Amino acid sequence: MILRRAGLPAGWYPQDTEEIRRFFQPLSLDPASPGAVAALAPHAGWRYSGRIAARSVAALERDAETLVVIGGHLPAGMPPLFAEEDAAATPLGDLEIDREFRSRLWDTIGGMSDRFRDNTVEVLLPMVRYLFPVAKLVWVRLPAEARSFEAGKAIAETAGALKRKIAVLGSTDLTHYGDNYGFSPHGSGSAALEWVTTVNDRAFIDAALAGSQAEVLERAVQDHAACSAGAVLACLGYARAMKASGGELLAYATSAAAGEVPDSFVGYASIVWRRCTGGCTGGYTGG
């Protein structure tokens, strides 16, 4: 068996089973009903965004046989990147990769082997392994361009063809603000933090909730409001194919600590799309 070993250094997430259990113990993560078919989670180190990410992972339908975890950090023009190994290592044990699903999807949307170290998928895998101990994994990263929306629909079609019960977990952080990121159009301090939270991140979140793929891409690229728009677009495409309900914001925060605002900080959001049951009047209407 070919194993994809962890590429991130210690500090991104707990490195042993007991630490991970201690992280989850104080969290109230029972998903509401009906469960989510897709969710969006941040991908910073757990000390910054782990609680918000855990909300997203826990909201997914727990009977999923395979989790398609979609990362990003890919600009337009890049091909999809797949983990081609047989399993991915986590501190809780190896996550087996659904090779049949990966092969079918890879043939459909094209792509290359993901041979790069990147946090957008890896940092979420211990959560997936903890909350979905018997599920398999598909690891894919998608570029920030419109075809990633179509890739989301292809994920739904692949699941249907294979009669596979899946859930989709997209990965992105929001605005990276400050000198560390070369983006500070509103100076520094509390005024900058208010602009990020109430204007820049809010506009991106609203676009995702509305299912507007064009607006999501525009806000991500022009306003620097998300670092992995391809993952968001794929969630929207999958939600559209599944006729899911409109997006729901579960949580939002930034890495700015209470009190003095740091020079640089990042926004994080948990968004889910739930399965419509019965008379669903608030369904997905995005274009």
N, C-alpha and C positions, 0 to 999 in steps of 0.2 A: 504494500500500500504506500502510495506517495502522499506524504503529509505536508501541508502548508504550515510552516512553523510561524509563531508570532514574530512580527517584525518591529513592533513598538517597544521602546525601552520601558523598564519599570517606572511606575508613576502615572501612566495613563489609566490603568485600571488595576484592581487588586490581583495579586499573583497567586493566591491559594484559595482553596475551597472555603475555608473558615472565614476569611476576610470578605469574600463575596456574600456568604450567608449573613454576616453581620451588617453588610451594606443593605441588604433587602429586608431584614427583620423589622426595622421601624417604619417601613413604607407601607401604606395602605394602597394596594394595587389590584384589588378585585375589579375586573373589567365590568363596565355597565353592559346591560343587555339592550339591543342585540350587539354582538361583538363586531369589532372592526375588521374589514377585509384588507385595509391598507392603513398604514400609519407613517408619519414623518417624525423623525427623531434627530436631535443634535448629535454631534460626534466629537465634542471636546473631551478632555480628561474627565473621569467620573467625578472628581472633586468639584468641577465647575458645572457640568450639565448632566451628570448621571441620574439625578432624581427625575429630571424632565424626560430624559431618554427612556427610563424605566416605565414611566407612565404610558409611553407609546407602545413599547414592546408588550406590556401587560394587557393593553386594550385589544390586541389582536385575538382573533378566534383561536381558542386553545386546542381545537381538534385539527389544526393544520398539520398536514403530513410533511410539507416542505415550506420553508420560509425563504422567499426570494429577498435577499438583502441587497439593496441598490445603493452603491456609493457614487462619488462624483470626483470633484477636483479635476475635471476634464473639460477643456475648452471646446468650442465648436470645431468640427473638422477631425477630431480624434475618433477612432473606432471604439465601440464597446469593448471593455476589458473583462475577461472571465478568469476566475481561478480555475486552473485546469487540473489541480490535484484531486486526490480521492477523498480527502478530509482536511479540515482546518483545526489546528490545535487551539485549545482554550485551557485555562487553569482548572476547569471542571471536567476535562476530558475532551476527546476529539469529536468534532461535528462532522458527520458523514455528509459528503456532497452528493446531491441527487444528480448522478451523471447522465441519466436518461433525459431528465428535464433540461439540464445544461446543454446537452448535445443538440436537442431539438430546437431550443431557443437560439443557440449559437448559429445553427444552420439558417434560421429564419432571419435574424437581424444582422448577422455577420459579427466579426470581432477578432480580437487577438488575445493571447494569453496575458494575464495581469502579472507581470514580473516585478512590479514596483512595490516599495514599502509605502503604505498609505493608511491613514487612520479611519477613513470614512466608513469602511466595513468592519475592520478588525475590532475597533473599540466597542462595537455593539454585540460581538459574538458571545462573550461570556454571559450577557443578559439573555440572549437567545437560548443558550445551552441551559441556563438555570431555569427559565420559565417554560421551555419546550424541550425537555430532556430526551425525547425520542424522535423529534423531527429532524429532517434532513435540511440541507442548505444549498442554495444557489447563490454564489458570490458573483456580482456583476457591477461594473461601474459604467456610467453613461455620460455622454458629453452634454454640454449646455447648448442644445439646439432642438429644433422642433421635432426631429425624428425620434427623440427620446419619448415623446408622447405616444408615438406609434409603437415604440418598443413596449410600453406599458400595455397596450392593447394586445400585442403579440404574446406577452406573458399570460394574459387571460386565455387567449386562444390555445396556447401550449398546454395550459392546465386542463382545459376542456378536452383536448385531443387525447391526453394521457389519463383522463379521469382522475386527476390529482387534486386533492384538497390543499390549497395553498393559502398563504397570507403574504402580503408584500410590505416590506419595511424600507422606506426611503430615508436617506441620510443627508442632512445639510445643516450647517450653522447659518445664521443670518448675518447682519451687518458686522463687519470687522472694522472697528472705528479706532482711530488714533494714530500716533506717530509710528507705532510698531507695524502698522499695516499701510502706511502712506495714504491714509484717507481721513481727513479731519476738516470737512467743509464748514463746520459750525464751531470751530475752536475747540475748547476743552471745558471740563467741569460739568456742572449740573445742567447747563443749557444744552450742551452737546448730548448728554445722556437723554434728556427729555426729547430732543429731536429724533434720536435713533429710535426710542421706544414708541413715541406717539406718531411719528411721521414715516421714517424710512422702513423700519421693520413692520409697522402697522400696514403700510400700503402693500408690502409683499404678502403678509399674512392674509389680508383681505382678498388679494388676487387668488391665492391658493384656496381659500375657503369658497370663493365663487367658482372655482374651476376654470379660470381664464388662463389658458396656456400662453397666449400671446403676452398678456400682462405679466405673468410670472417671469417669463424670459426677459422682457423689457426691464422690469424692476431689478432682476438679478444682474443683468449685464450693464445697464446704464446707471443704475443707482447703487450698485455694489451691495445689494441687499441680501444676497445669498451666494455661497461659495460653490454650491453643487446643484445647480438648477436642473440638471439632467435627471437627478433622482426625484425631484419634485414633479417634473413633467411626466415621468413614468408612473408615479402614483396617480396622477390625474388621468392618464390614459387607461390605467387598470381600473380605476373607479368608474370611468365612463363605460368601459366594456362590461363591468359587473352591475351596471345600473345602480350604483351605490347611492346612499344619501349624500347630501351636501357635506362639505368639510366641517369639522367641529374642532375648535381650539380647546385643548385640555389644559395647557399650561404655557406660560411665557416668562422669561427672566433674562437677565444679562449677567455676565461675569463680573460686573461692577459690584463691589462689596457695599454693604450698607454704610452710610457715613460719607467719607471723602471719596469722590469719584476718581478712579485711576485714570492715567493718561490714555490707556488703551483698553478696550473691552469688546466683547462679542455678544450678540443676541442669540437666544435659543428658544425654540418653540416645539410643542408637541401638538400635532394635528392628526385627526383620524377621519376615516371614511367608513361608515357602517353599512352593513347589509340592510336593504329595505325589506321590511316584513309587513304583511297586511296592506293597509291603505297608506302608502308612503306618499305624502304630499309635498315633502321638502326635498325631493330628489335632486340628484346631480344634474345641473343644467349648463355647466360650463362648456365653452367652445374649444 
